[in-house]
Amino acid sequence: MATVRFMGRRDVETHCPISPTHLVSISDGEDDQAQIVQSRWASISFEYFVDGEYDETQMLMFGEKFPVSFQDYLLPPQAESLRSLVDRLASTGLDIVVNCQAGRSRSAAVARYISDLHGYDLKQETPDANQTVLRLLRRDSLLCSTYRDVTSAGSSDNKADGAVRALLKLLGLWTPSRQ
C-alpha cells in the first residue's frame, strides 16, 4: 500500500526516500522554499501559500476585498490546482511526502486529504492540520459557495446581495431555490 507522510523543512532537506517518492513542498514563497536534492525524488512540486486559516465569517467581513486581502493564502482556484496535482501523483501509486516549514499544519492537511481521498496509508496524527486547506481540498460546499458569493463579478449591489445570501446560508436561514 502506498504511504503518505508529512514533515518539516529541515527534515525534508536531508530526507532520502528508500523507494521512488513524489514530494509536494509547500512554502510561503519562491524565496522561502526548501532546498531539495532533486535526484532523491521521483518528482518535486513546489506550492506557495502562507500558513493561515480563514472561514466564511472572515470572507463575509472582507467582502469583495477578500481575494486581495488574503491573496497569499490558499484560495479556491489554487486549491483546485493543488487537488489536480495530488490526483495525478496519487494515480502513479508511488509514495508521497508533503512538507511545509514546520511540518504540522499545511503539510498535515494535504497528507490527510491524500489519505482520505486516495486511500494512502498515513500513520501520523494530524491534530494541527490547517482546516482551511483541508476544507478547500475537500471542496467544502459552504466555504466554496461563500467564496463565489464574495468574489462574484457585477455591480456593488450584486456583490452585497451575494454577501447577504452567503451570511444567510452560513446561519442556515437560506437555501437556494431549485429549478
OpenMM code with the backbone's topology and positions (N, CA, C; nanometers):
from openmm import Vec3, app, unit

residues = "MET ALA THR VAL ARG PHE MET GLY ARG ARG ASP VAL GLU THR HIS CYS PRO ILE SER PRO THR HIS LEU VAL SER ILE SER ASP GLY GLU ASP ASP GLN ALA GLN ILE VAL GLN SER ARG TRP ALA SER ILE SER PHE GLU TYR PHE VAL ASP GLY GLU TYR ASP GLU THR GLN MET LEU MET PHE GLY GLU LYS PHE PRO VAL SER PHE GLN ASP TYR LEU LEU PRO PRO GLN ALA GLU SER LEU ARG SER LEU VAL ASP ARG LEU ALA SER THR GLY LEU ASP ILE VAL VAL ASN CYS GLN ALA GLY ARG SER ARG SER ALA ALA VAL ALA ARG TYR ILE SER ASP LEU HIS GLY TYR ASP LEU LYS GLN GLU THR PRO ASP ALA ASN GLN THR VAL LEU ARG LEU LEU ARG ARG ASP SER LEU LEU CYS SER THR TYR ARG ASP VAL THR SER ALA GLY SER SER ASP ASN LYS ALA ASP GLY ALA VAL ARG ALA LEU LEU LYS LEU LEU GLY LEU TRP THR PRO SER ARG GLN".split()
positions = [
    Vec3(0.0835, -0.1181, 0.0000),
    Vec3(0.0000, 0.0000, 0.0000),
    Vec3(0.0879, 0.1243, 0.0000),
    Vec3(0.0508, 0.2205, -0.0817),
    Vec3(0.1258, 0.3455, -0.0884),
    Vec3(0.1084, 0.4242, 0.0411),
    Vec3(0.2120, 0.4967, 0.0781),
    Vec3(0.2079, 0.5756, 0.2009),
    Vec3(0.2212, 0.7237, 0.1698),
    Vec3(0.1690, 0.8040, 0.2610),
    Vec3(0.1883, 0.9478, 0.2561),
    Vec3(0.2412, 0.9897, 0.3930),
    Vec3(0.3383, 1.0801, 0.3906),
    Vec3(0.3990, 1.1329, 0.5137),
    Vec3(0.4072, 1.2827, 0.5009),
    Vec3(0.4142, 1.3484, 0.6133),
    Vec3(0.4408, 1.4923, 0.6114),
    Vec3(0.5547, 1.5213, 0.7077),
    Vec3(0.6290, 1.6248, 0.6749),
    Vec3(0.7451, 1.6599, 0.7562),
    Vec3(0.7812, 1.8058, 0.7384),
    Vec3(0.8658, 1.8543, 0.8277),
    Vec3(0.9113, 1.9920, 0.8246),
    Vec3(1.0232, 2.0134, 0.7241),
    Vec3(1.0532, 2.1395, 0.7056),
    Vec3(1.1538, 2.1796, 0.6068),
    Vec3(1.2907, 2.1171, 0.6332),
    Vec3(1.3383, 2.1256, 0.7561),
    Vec3(1.4712, 2.0701, 0.7864),
    Vec3(1.4790, 1.9214, 0.7571),
    Vec3(1.3734, 1.8507, 0.7941),
    Vec3(1.3728, 1.7057, 0.7728),
    Vec3(1.3702, 1.6694, 0.6242),
    Vec3(1.2918, 1.7410, 0.5470),
    Vec3(1.2814, 1.7054, 0.4049),
    Vec3(1.4104, 1.7403, 0.3297),
    Vec3(1.4822, 1.8400, 0.3774),
    Vec3(1.6069, 1.8775, 0.3100),
    Vec3(1.7134, 1.7689, 0.3231),
    Vec3(1.7035, 1.6852, 0.4242),
    Vec3(1.8022, 1.5781, 0.4423),
    Vec3(1.7435, 1.4392, 0.4165),
    Vec3(1.6138, 1.4324, 0.3926),
    Vec3(1.5470, 1.3032, 0.3753),
    Vec3(1.5892, 1.2360, 0.2447),
    Vec3(1.6104, 1.1058, 0.2542),
    Vec3(1.6450, 1.0263, 0.1365),
    Vec3(1.5494, 0.9073, 0.1308),
    Vec3(1.4449, 0.9169, 0.0481),
    Vec3(1.3462, 0.8088, 0.0423),
    Vec3(1.4086, 0.6769, -0.0009),
    Vec3(1.3542, 0.5686, 0.0510),
    Vec3(1.4030, 0.4347, 0.0177),
    Vec3(1.3520, 0.3906, -0.1187),
    Vec3(1.2273, 0.4252, -0.1492),
    Vec3(1.1667, 0.3878, -0.2775),
    Vec3(1.1275, 0.5151, -0.3527),
    Vec3(1.0962, 0.5034, -0.4821),
    Vec3(1.0566, 0.6231, -0.5581),
    Vec3(0.9388, 0.6934, -0.4903),
    Vec3(0.9552, 0.8224, -0.4657),
    Vec3(0.8581, 0.9004, -0.3886),
    Vec3(0.8421, 1.0382, -0.4508),
    Vec3(0.7169, 1.0827, -0.4569),
    Vec3(0.6881, 1.2193, -0.5005),
    Vec3(0.6982, 1.3123, -0.3804),
    Vec3(0.7387, 1.4362, -0.4051),
    Vec3(0.7453, 1.5374, -0.2998),
    Vec3(0.6588, 1.6562, -0.3392),
    Vec3(0.5733, 1.6985, -0.2469),
    Vec3(0.4993, 1.8234, -0.2598),
    Vec3(0.5541, 1.9135, -0.1509),
    Vec3(0.6240, 2.0186, -0.1910),
    Vec3(0.6907, 2.1074, -0.0968),
    Vec3(0.6161, 2.2402, -0.0909),
    Vec3(0.5672, 2.2756, 0.0273),
    Vec3(0.4867, 2.3968, 0.0457),
    Vec3(0.5681, 2.4989, 0.1244),
    Vec3(0.5716, 2.6211, 0.0735),
    Vec3(0.6369, 2.7301, 0.1451),
    Vec3(0.5593, 2.8586, 0.1211),
    Vec3(0.6024, 2.9648, 0.1909),
    Vec3(0.5336, 3.0935, 0.1783),
    Vec3(0.5549, 3.1572, 0.0413),
    Vec3(0.6690, 3.1323, -0.0201),
    Vec3(0.7000, 3.1916, -0.1496),
    Vec3(0.8247, 3.1305, -0.2089),
    Vec3(0.8544, 3.1679, -0.3326),
    Vec3(0.9701, 3.1109, -0.4022),
    Vec3(1.1017, 3.1370, -0.3298),
    Vec3(1.1117, 3.2509, -0.2621),
    Vec3(1.2360, 3.2842, -0.1925),
    Vec3(1.2476, 3.2136, -0.0577),
    Vec3(1.1460, 3.1341, -0.0215),
    Vec3(1.1424, 3.0680, 0.1077),
    Vec3(1.1342, 2.9155, 0.0955),
    Vec3(1.1519, 2.8617, -0.0240),
    Vec3(1.1309, 2.7179, -0.0434),
    Vec3(1.2459, 2.6348, 0.0126),
    Vec3(1.2140, 2.5105, 0.0461),
    Vec3(1.3139, 2.4167, 0.0973),
    Vec3(1.4189, 2.3894, -0.0094),
    Vec3(1.5394, 2.3641, 0.0351),
    Vec3(1.6496, 2.3317, -0.0554),
    Vec3(1.6528, 2.1794, -0.0716),
    Vec3(1.5994, 2.1332, -0.1831),
    Vec3(1.5766, 1.9912, -0.2062),
    Vec3(1.6822, 1.9348, -0.3012),
    Vec3(1.7316, 1.8162, -0.2701),
    Vec3(1.8200, 1.7439, -0.3617),
    Vec3(1.7276, 1.6697, -0.4588),
    Vec3(1.7161, 1.7220, -0.5801),
    Vec3(1.6172, 1.6714, -0.6753),
    Vec3(1.6374, 1.5253, -0.7131),
    Vec3(1.7602, 1.4802, -0.7169),
    Vec3(1.7868, 1.3425, -0.7597),
    Vec3(1.7296, 1.2369, -0.6635),
    Vec3(1.6906, 1.2772, -0.5451),
    Vec3(1.6359, 1.1830, -0.4470),
    Vec3(1.4871, 1.1529, -0.4691),
    Vec3(1.4218, 1.2290, -0.5539),
    Vec3(1.2761, 1.2241, -0.5650),
    Vec3(1.2307, 1.1853, -0.7050),
    Vec3(1.1193, 1.1136, -0.7121),
    Vec3(1.0592, 1.0802, -0.8419),
    Vec3(1.0105, 1.2069, -0.9100),
    Vec3(0.9545, 1.2990, -0.8327),
    Vec3(0.9141, 1.4305, -0.8827),
    Vec3(0.9053, 1.5257, -0.7643),
    Vec3(0.9190, 1.6537, -0.7930),
    Vec3(0.9073, 1.7568, -0.6900),
    Vec3(0.8133, 1.8634, -0.7430),
    Vec3(0.7166, 1.9007, -0.6607),
    Vec3(0.6244, 2.0084, -0.6944),
    Vec3(0.6300, 2.1114, -0.5826),
    Vec3(0.6493, 2.2363, -0.6210),
    Vec3(0.6533, 2.3444, -0.5231),
    Vec3(0.5216, 2.4197, -0.5250),
    Vec3(0.4648, 2.4385, -0.4077),
    Vec3(0.3403, 2.5128, -0.3900),
    Vec3(0.3685, 2.6285, -0.2953),
    Vec3(0.3013, 2.7412, -0.3179),
    Vec3(0.3281, 2.8605, -0.2378),
    Vec3(0.1991, 2.9190, -0.1820),
    Vec3(0.1852, 2.9139, -0.0503),
    Vec3(0.0786, 2.9846, 0.0197),
    Vec3(0.1141, 2.9865, 0.1677),
    Vec3(0.0726, 3.0930, 0.2351),
    Vec3(0.1072, 3.1090, 0.3763),
    Vec3(0.0244, 3.0154, 0.4629),
    Vec3(0.0747, 2.9913, 0.5829),
    Vec3(0.0052, 2.9049, 0.6768),
    Vec3(-0.0914, 2.9892, 0.7585),
    Vec3(-0.2082, 3.0095, 0.7016),
    Vec3(-0.3127, 3.0858, 0.7696),
    Vec3(-0.4472, 3.0252, 0.7383),
    Vec3(-0.5410, 3.0495, 0.8253),
    Vec3(-0.6742, 2.9968, 0.8053),
    Vec3(-0.7745, 3.1111, 0.7949),
    Vec3(-0.8855, 3.0823, 0.7300),
    Vec3(-0.9985, 3.1742, 0.7244),
    Vec3(-1.1244, 3.0910, 0.7114),
    Vec3(-1.2368, 3.1546, 0.7339),
    Vec3(-1.3637, 3.0838, 0.7218),
    Vec3(-1.4668, 3.1756, 0.6565),
    Vec3(-1.5898, 3.1302, 0.6534),
    Vec3(-1.6963, 3.2044, 0.5873),
    Vec3(-1.7172, 3.3419, 0.6504),
    Vec3(-1.7087, 3.3492, 0.7814),
    Vec3(-1.7293, 3.4765, 0.8503),
    Vec3(-1.6263, 3.5793, 0.8072),
    Vec3(-1.5006, 3.5393, 0.7997),
    Vec3(-1.3966, 3.6329, 0.7569),
    Vec3(-1.4164, 3.6747, 0.6120),
    Vec3(-1.4565, 3.5807, 0.5274),
    Vec3(-1.4823, 3.6169, 0.3880),
    Vec3(-1.5922, 3.7213, 0.3800),
    Vec3(-1.6972, 3.7028, 0.4568),
    Vec3(-1.8084, 3.7982, 0.4550),
    Vec3(-1.7667, 3.9330, 0.5119),
    Vec3(-1.6837, 3.9334, 0.6139),
    Vec3(-1.6367, 4.0594, 0.6722),
    Vec3(-1.5561, 4.1399, 0.5706),
    Vec3(-1.4716, 4.0733, 0.4935),
    Vec3(-1.3878, 4.1430, 0.3962),
    Vec3(-1.4611, 4.1700, 0.2654),
    Vec3(-1.5634, 4.0901, 0.2376),
    Vec3(-1.6430, 4.1106, 0.1164),
    Vec3(-1.5575, 4.1047, -0.0087),
    Vec3(-1.5788, 4.1997, -0.0988),
    Vec3(-1.5083, 4.1994, -0.2271),
    Vec3(-1.3588, 4.2220, -0.2113),
    Vec3(-1.3142, 4.2680, -0.0953),
    Vec3(-1.1703, 4.2868, -0.0706),
    Vec3(-1.1013, 4.1583, -0.0268),
    Vec3(-1.1805, 4.0546, -0.0010),
    Vec3(-1.1238, 3.9294, 0.0492),
    Vec3(-1.0117, 3.8738, -0.0389),
    Vec3(-1.0318, 3.8585, -0.1714),
    Vec3(-0.9248, 3.7968, -0.2528),
    Vec3(-0.7926, 3.8739, -0.2483),
    Vec3(-0.7993, 4.0046, -0.2362),
    Vec3(-0.6763, 4.0840, -0.2301),
    Vec3(-0.6159, 4.0761, -0.0904),
    Vec3(-0.7001, 4.0859, 0.0109),
    Vec3(-0.6515, 4.0828, 0.1491),
    Vec3(-0.5914, 3.9468, 0.1852),
    Vec3(-0.6401, 3.8399, 0.1221),
    Vec3(-0.5942, 3.7050, 0.1536),
    Vec3(-0.5212, 3.6411, 0.0348),
    Vec3(-0.4641, 3.7225, -0.0507),
    Vec3(-0.4029, 3.6711, -0.1734),
    Vec3(-0.2881, 3.5744, -0.1504),
    Vec3(-0.2235, 3.5793, -0.0358),
    Vec3(-0.1113, 3.4894, -0.0084),
    Vec3(-0.1556, 3.3572, 0.0546),
    Vec3(-0.2834, 3.3456, 0.0872),
    Vec3(-0.3391, 3.2236, 0.1451),
    Vec3(-0.3781, 3.1287, 0.0324),
    Vec3(-0.4077, 3.0049, 0.0675),
    Vec3(-0.4621, 2.9119, -0.0307),
    Vec3(-0.6071, 2.9529, -0.0571),
    Vec3(-0.6362, 2.9880, -0.1801),
    Vec3(-0.7709, 3.0258, -0.2219),
    Vec3(-0.8266, 2.9158, -0.3119),
    Vec3(-0.9572, 2.9107, -0.3312),
    Vec3(-1.0165, 2.8019, -0.4097),
    Vec3(-0.9535, 2.7758, -0.5467),
    Vec3(-0.9199, 2.8771, -0.6261),
    Vec3(-0.8575, 2.8437, -0.7559),
    Vec3(-0.7250, 2.7685, -0.7408),
    Vec3(-0.6426, 2.8093, -0.6470),
    Vec3(-0.5155, 2.7404, -0.6248),
    Vec3(-0.5401, 2.6026, -0.5622),
    Vec3(-0.6430, 2.5909, -0.4786),
    Vec3(-0.6765, 2.4609, -0.4208),
    Vec3(-0.7159, 2.3619, -0.5302),
    Vec3(-0.7860, 2.4091, -0.6328),
    Vec3(-0.8213, 2.3226, -0.7459),
    Vec3(-0.6955, 2.2720, -0.8156),
    Vec3(-0.6001, 2.3602, -0.8341),
    Vec3(-0.4733, 2.3225, -0.8970),
    Vec3(-0.3969, 2.2220, -0.8105),
    Vec3(-0.3928, 2.2464, -0.6801),
    Vec3(-0.3250, 2.1544, -0.5880),
    Vec3(-0.3958, 2.0186, -0.5871),
    Vec3(-0.5280, 2.0200, -0.5890),
    Vec3(-0.6043, 1.8951, -0.5927),
    Vec3(-0.5716, 1.8166, -0.7191),
    Vec3(-0.5645, 1.8834, -0.8338),
    Vec3(-0.5301, 1.8159, -0.9600),
    Vec3(-0.3909, 1.7547, -0.9529),
    Vec3(-0.2970, 1.8280, -0.8954),
    Vec3(-0.1614, 1.7769, -0.8786),
    Vec3(-0.1628, 1.6503, -0.7927),
    Vec3(-0.2286, 1.6564, -0.6792),
    Vec3(-0.2350, 1.5420, -0.5879),
    Vec3(-0.2998, 1.4222, -0.6571),
    Vec3(-0.4071, 1.4465, -0.7316),
    Vec3(-0.4736, 1.3372, -0.8025),
    Vec3(-0.3793, 1.2710, -0.9030),
    Vec3(-0.3021, 1.3531, -0.9757),
    Vec3(-0.2045, 1.2979, -1.0723),
    Vec3(-0.0975, 1.2170, -1.0004),
    Vec3(-0.0445, 1.2698, -0.8923),
    Vec3(0.0605, 1.1989, -0.8184),
    Vec3(0.0074, 1.0683, -0.7600),
    Vec3(-0.1113, 1.0723, -0.7016),
    Vec3(-0.1685, 0.9519, -0.6405),
    Vec3(-0.1976, 0.8447, -0.7450),
    Vec3(-0.2298, 0.8867, -0.8657),
    Vec3(-0.2614, 0.7881, -0.9703),
    Vec3(-0.1397, 0.7040, -1.0086),
    Vec3(-0.0189, 0.7482, -0.9742),
    Vec3(0.1015, 0.6710, -1.0045),
    Vec3(0.1213, 0.5559, -0.9062),
    Vec3(0.0585, 0.5653, -0.7891),
    Vec3(0.0745, 0.4614, -0.6880),
    Vec3(0.2036, 0.4710, -0.6093),
    Vec3(0.2850, 0.5723, -0.6368),
    Vec3(0.4094, 0.5899, -0.5615),
    Vec3(0.3814, 0.6586, -0.4280),
    Vec3(0.4713, 0.6409, -0.3337),
    Vec3(0.4608, 0.7105, -0.2056),
    Vec3(0.4693, 0.8611, -0.2289),
    Vec3(0.4131, 0.9369, -0.1331),
    Vec3(0.4138, 1.0827, -0.1413),
    Vec3(0.4584, 1.1384, -0.0070),
    Vec3(0.5465, 1.2387, -0.0127),
    Vec3(0.5851, 1.3155, 0.1055),
    Vec3(0.5398, 1.4586, 0.0812),
    Vec3(0.4812, 1.5185, 0.1836),
    Vec3(0.4400, 1.6579, 0.1771),
    Vec3(0.5156, 1.7310, 0.2862),
    Vec3(0.5748, 1.8441, 0.2517),
    Vec3(0.6444, 1.9201, 0.3550),
    Vec3(0.6010, 2.0657, 0.3542),
    Vec3(0.6111, 2.1267, 0.4717),
    Vec3(0.5962, 2.2711, 0.4870),
    Vec3(0.6973, 2.3136, 0.5934),
    Vec3(0.6977, 2.4387, 0.6282),
    Vec3(0.8009, 2.4904, 0.7188),
    Vec3(0.8120, 2.4079, 0.8475),
    Vec3(0.7035, 2.3973, 0.9219),
    Vec3(0.7082, 2.3260, 1.0496),
    Vec3(0.6691, 2.1790, 1.0365),
    Vec3(0.6037, 2.1433, 0.9283),
    Vec3(0.5608, 2.0052, 0.9106),
    Vec3(0.4453, 1.9665, 1.0000),
    Vec3(0.3535, 2.0609, 1.0248),
    Vec3(0.2418, 2.0313, 1.1150),
    Vec3(0.1070, 2.0763, 1.0618),
    Vec3(0.1016, 2.1808, 0.9847),
    Vec3(-0.0267, 2.2413, 0.9523),
    Vec3(-0.0650, 2.2228, 0.8052),
    Vec3(0.0027, 2.2952, 0.7166),
    Vec3(-0.0298, 2.2847, 0.5744),
    Vec3(-0.0019, 2.1447, 0.5213),
    Vec3(0.1159, 2.0917, 0.5519),
    Vec3(0.1524, 1.9596, 0.5001),
    Vec3(0.0645, 1.8507, 0.5613),
    Vec3(0.0274, 1.8655, 0.6869),
    Vec3(-0.0600, 1.7676, 0.7509),
    Vec3(-0.1976, 1.7665, 0.6843),
    Vec3(-0.2475, 1.8838, 0.6473),
    Vec3(-0.3783, 1.8920, 0.5808),
    Vec3(-0.3746, 1.8239, 0.4444),
    Vec3(-0.2701, 1.8481, 0.3677),
    Vec3(-0.2589, 1.7866, 0.2346),
    Vec3(-0.2427, 1.6349, 0.2488),
    Vec3(-0.1612, 1.5922, 0.3440),
    Vec3(-0.1425, 1.4485, 0.3661),
    Vec3(-0.2735, 1.3825, 0.4101),
    Vec3(-0.3480, 1.4468, 0.4974),
    Vec3(-0.4775, 1.3938, 0.5421),
    Vec3(-0.5710, 1.3788, 0.4225),
    Vec3(-0.5725, 1.4792, 0.3350),
    Vec3(-0.6570, 1.4738, 0.2153),
    Vec3(-0.6171, 1.3552, 0.1266),
    Vec3(-0.4875, 1.3370, 0.1043),
    Vec3(-0.4387, 1.2264, 0.0210),
    Vec3(-0.4814, 1.0926, 0.0816),
    Vec3(-0.4667, 1.0802, 0.2109),
    Vec3(-0.5048, 0.9570, 0.2786),
    Vec3(-0.6552, 0.9320, 0.2681),
    Vec3(-0.7337, 1.0344, 0.2959),
    Vec3(-0.8799, 1.0191, 0.2945),
    Vec3(-0.9340, 0.9918, 0.1548),
    Vec3(-0.8857, 1.0650, 0.0559),
    Vec3(-0.9427, 1.0523, -0.0779),
    Vec3(-0.8837, 0.9363, -0.1572),
    Vec3(-0.7532, 0.9146, -0.1440),
    Vec3(-0.6865, 0.8155, -0.2287),
    Vec3(-0.6479, 0.6877, -0.1557),
    Vec3(-0.6797, 0.6791, -0.0270),
    Vec3(-0.6537, 0.5567, 0.0474),
    Vec3(-0.5080, 0.5333, 0.0830),
    Vec3(-0.4274, 0.6360, 0.0757),
    Vec3(-0.2863, 0.6221, 0.1146),
    Vec3(-0.2772, 0.5997, 0.2650),
    Vec3(-0.1799, 0.5193, 0.3049),
    Vec3(-0.1568, 0.4919, 0.4462),
    Vec3(-0.0882, 0.6123, 0.5100),
    Vec3(-0.1502, 0.6684, 0.6121),
    Vec3(-0.0951, 0.7815, 0.6862),
    Vec3(-0.0886, 0.7416, 0.8326),
    Vec3(0.0324, 0.7190, 0.8823),
    Vec3(0.0484, 0.6730, 1.0199),
    Vec3(0.0589, 0.7886, 1.1194),
    Vec3(0.0753, 0.9096, 1.0713),
    Vec3(0.0905, 1.0246, 1.1593),
    Vec3(-0.0460, 1.0831, 1.1958),
    Vec3(-0.0553, 1.1357, 1.3155),
    Vec3(-0.1752, 1.2079, 1.3583),
    Vec3(-0.1713, 1.3486, 1.2976),
    Vec3(-0.2884, 1.4075, 1.2779),
    Vec3(-0.2958, 1.5396, 1.2137),
    Vec3(-0.3763, 1.6406, 1.2959),
    Vec3(-0.3498, 1.6531, 1.4264),
    Vec3(-0.4324, 1.7433, 1.5081),
    Vec3(-0.4146, 1.8913, 1.4722),
    Vec3(-0.3021, 1.9276, 1.4136),
    Vec3(-0.2760, 2.0675, 1.3803),
    Vec3(-0.2993, 2.0992, 1.2325),
    Vec3(-0.3615, 2.0073, 1.1600),
    Vec3(-0.3836, 2.0284, 1.0167),
    Vec3(-0.4602, 2.1580, 0.9929),
    Vec3(-0.4152, 2.2342, 0.8960),
    Vec3(-0.4799, 2.3597, 0.8586),
    Vec3(-0.6188, 2.3267, 0.8032),
    Vec3(-0.7222, 2.3669, 0.8768),
    Vec3(-0.8591, 2.3303, 0.8404),
    Vec3(-0.9074, 2.3997, 0.7133),
    Vec3(-0.8583, 2.5192, 0.6858),
    Vec3(-0.8970, 2.5859, 0.5610),
    Vec3(-0.8422, 2.5082, 0.4423),
    Vec3(-0.7171, 2.4675, 0.4489),
    Vec3(-0.6567, 2.3891, 0.3407),
    Vec3(-0.7340, 2.2593, 0.3214),
    Vec3(-0.7625, 2.1904, 0.4295),
    Vec3(-0.8346, 2.0636, 0.4213),
    Vec3(-0.9754, 2.0838, 0.3643),
    Vec3(-1.0454, 2.1853, 0.4110),
    Vec3(-1.1813, 2.2120, 0.3604),
    Vec3(-1.1794, 2.2468, 0.2118),
    Vec3(-1.0812, 2.3246, 0.1698),
    Vec3(-1.0730, 2.3610, 0.0271),
    Vec3(-1.0417, 2.2396, -0.0587),
    Vec3(-0.9500, 2.1558, -0.0139),
    Vec3(-0.9177, 2.0358, -0.0910),
    Vec3(-1.0372, 1.9412, -0.0987),
    Vec3(-1.1158, 1.9382, 0.0054),
    Vec3(-1.2358, 1.8534, 0.0077),
    Vec3(-1.3548, 1.9180, -0.0647),
    Vec3(-1.3341, 2.0381, -0.1149),
    Vec3(-1.4404, 2.1158, -0.1827),
    Vec3(-1.5592, 2.1383, -0.0902),
    Vec3(-1.5329, 2.1822, 0.0313),
    Vec3(-1.6386, 2.2129, 0.1273),
    Vec3(-1.7375, 2.3099, 0.0628),
    Vec3(-1.8623, 2.2686, 0.0532),
    Vec3(-1.9613, 2.3451, -0.0231),
    Vec3(-1.9874, 2.4833, 0.0354),
    Vec3(-1.9954, 2.4966, 0.1664),
    Vec3(-2.0230, 2.6264, 0.2265),
    Vec3(-1.9059, 2.7219, 0.2072),
    Vec3(-1.7856, 2.6745, 0.2288),
    Vec3(-1.6679, 2.7596, 0.2109),
    Vec3(-1.6550, 2.8037, 0.0657),
    Vec3(-1.6724, 2.7104, -0.0270),
    Vec3(-1.6576, 2.7431, -0.1688),
    Vec3(-1.7697, 2.8329, -0.2192),
    Vec3(-1.8923, 2.8103, -0.1741),
    Vec3(-2.0021, 2.8958, -0.2209),
    Vec3(-1.9898, 3.0371, -0.1631),
    Vec3(-1.9413, 3.0484, -0.0406),
    Vec3(-1.9198, 3.1814, 0.0167),
    Vec3(-1.8120, 3.2545, -0.0616),
    Vec3(-1.7071, 3.1841, -0.0992),
    Vec3(-1.6020, 3.2453, -0.1807),
    Vec3(-1.6601, 3.2942, -0.3132),
    Vec3(-1.7402, 3.2104, -0.3779),
    Vec3(-1.8029, 3.2529, -0.5049),
    Vec3(-1.8905, 3.3756, -0.4841),
    Vec3(-1.9650, 3.3772, -0.3751),
    Vec3(-2.0543, 3.4907, -0.3491),
    Vec3(-1.9771, 3.6206, -0.3289),
    Vec3(-1.8683, 3.6160, -0.2530),
    Vec3(-1.7960, 3.7408, -0.2250),
    Vec3(-1.7064, 3.7832, -0.3405),
    Vec3(-1.6799, 3.6928, -0.4334),
    Vec3(-1.5931, 3.7293, -0.5463),
    Vec3(-1.6689, 3.7389, -0.6775),
    Vec3(-1.8017, 3.7252, -0.6727),
    Vec3(-1.8789, 3.7269, -0.7973),
    Vec3(-1.8664, 3.8621, -0.8660),
    Vec3(-1.8593, 3.8552, -0.9981),
    Vec3(-1.8485, 3.9783, -1.0774),
    Vec3(-1.9821, 4.0500, -1.0776),
    Vec3(-1.9772, 4.1762, -1.1032),
    Vec3(-2.1006, 4.2522, -1.1154),
    Vec3(-2.0946, 4.3779, -1.0329),
    Vec3(-2.2088, 4.4406, -1.0202),
    Vec3(-2.2161, 4.5689, -0.9510),
    Vec3(-2.2007, 4.5485, -0.8008),
    Vec3(-2.1811, 4.6586, -0.7305),
    Vec3(-2.1699, 4.6535, -0.5854),
    Vec3(-2.2978, 4.5988, -0.5237),
    Vec3(-2.4138, 4.6331, -0.5840),
    Vec3(-2.5404, 4.5817, -0.5324),
    Vec3(-2.5441, 4.4300, -0.5424),
    Vec3(-2.4978, 4.3748, -0.6578),
    Vec3(-2.4968, 4.2298, -0.6739),
    Vec3(-2.4025, 4.1647, -0.5735),
    Vec3(-2.2891, 4.2279, -0.5480),
    Vec3(-2.1939, 4.1737, -0.4510),
    Vec3(-2.2521, 4.1803, -0.3109),
    Vec3(-2.3209, 4.2881, -0.2794),
    Vec3(-2.3842, 4.2996, -0.1477),
    Vec3(-2.4913, 4.1923, -0.1324),
    Vec3(-2.5708, 4.1714, -0.2379),
    Vec3(-2.6717, 4.0659, -0.2334),
    Vec3(-2.6063, 3.9300, -0.2129),
    Vec3(-2.4949, 3.9059, -0.2810),
    Vec3(-2.4238, 3.7795, -0.2657),
    Vec3(-2.3726, 3.7612, -0.1242),
    Vec3(-2.3218, 3.8684, -0.0639),
    Vec3(-2.2719, 3.8603, 0.0731),
    Vec3(-2.3858, 3.8332, 0.1707),
    Vec3(-2.5014, 3.8958, 0.1477),
    Vec3(-2.6171, 3.8712, 0.2339),
    Vec3(-2.6619, 3.7257, 0.2208),
    Vec3(-2.6695, 3.6750, 0.0969),
    Vec3(-2.7065, 3.5344, 0.0756),
    Vec3(-2.6076, 3.4418, 0.1457),
    Vec3(-2.4781, 3.4725, 0.1333),
    Vec3(-2.3762, 3.3887, 0.1967),
    Vec3(-2.3931, 3.3885, 0.3484),
    Vec3(-2.4230, 3.5045, 0.4059),
    Vec3(-2.4430, 3.5124, 0.5503),
    Vec3(-2.5660, 3.4319, 0.5918),
    Vec3(-2.6738, 3.4436, 0.5160),
    Vec3(-2.7947, 3.3672, 0.5465),
    Vec3(-2.7694, 3.2168, 0.5354),
    Vec3(-2.6917, 3.1762, 0.4327),
    Vec3(-2.6575, 3.0340, 0.4189),
    Vec3(-2.5757, 2.9877, 0.5382),
    Vec3(-2.4811, 3.0711, 0.5787),
    Vec3(-2.3951, 3.0380, 0.6925),
    Vec3(-2.4787, 3.0168, 0.8185),
    Vec3(-2.5815, 3.0973, 0.8351),
    Vec3(-2.6684, 3.0865, 0.9522),
    Vec3(-2.7760, 2.9797, 0.9365),
    Vec3(-2.7805, 2.9171, 0.8182),
    Vec3(-2.8799, 2.8141, 0.7930),
    Vec3(-3.0184, 2.8687, 0.7668),
    Vec3(-3.0259, 2.9959, 0.7293),
    Vec3(-3.1559, 3.0608, 0.7084),
    Vec3(-3.1935, 3.0734, 0.5618),
    Vec3(-3.1060, 3.0287, 0.4716),
    Vec3(-3.1367, 3.0413, 0.3299),
    Vec3(-3.0795, 2.9233, 0.2545),
    Vec3(-3.1566, 2.8675, 0.1670),
    Vec3(-3.1073, 2.7633, 0.0754),
    Vec3(-3.1500, 2.8038, -0.0637),
    Vec3(-3.0660, 2.7826, -0.1622),
    Vec3(-3.1000, 2.8228, -0.2984),
    Vec3(-3.2236, 2.7474, -0.3479),
    Vec3(-3.3096, 2.8181, -0.4196),
    Vec3(-3.4274, 2.7518, -0.4749),
    Vec3(-3.3848, 2.6611, -0.5899),
    Vec3(-3.4529, 2.5507, -0.6015),
    Vec3(-3.4206, 2.4549, -0.7072),
    Vec3(-3.5103, 2.4818, -0.8252),
    Vec3(-3.4518, 2.4705, -0.9436),
    Vec3(-3.5281, 2.4982, -1.0643),
    Vec3(-3.5595, 2.3724, -1.1385),
] * unit.nanometer
topology = app.Topology()
chain = topology.addChain("A")
for resn in residues:
    res = topology.addResidue(resn, chain)
    for name in ("N", "CA", "C"):
        topology.addAtom(name, app.Element.getBySymbol(name[0]), res)
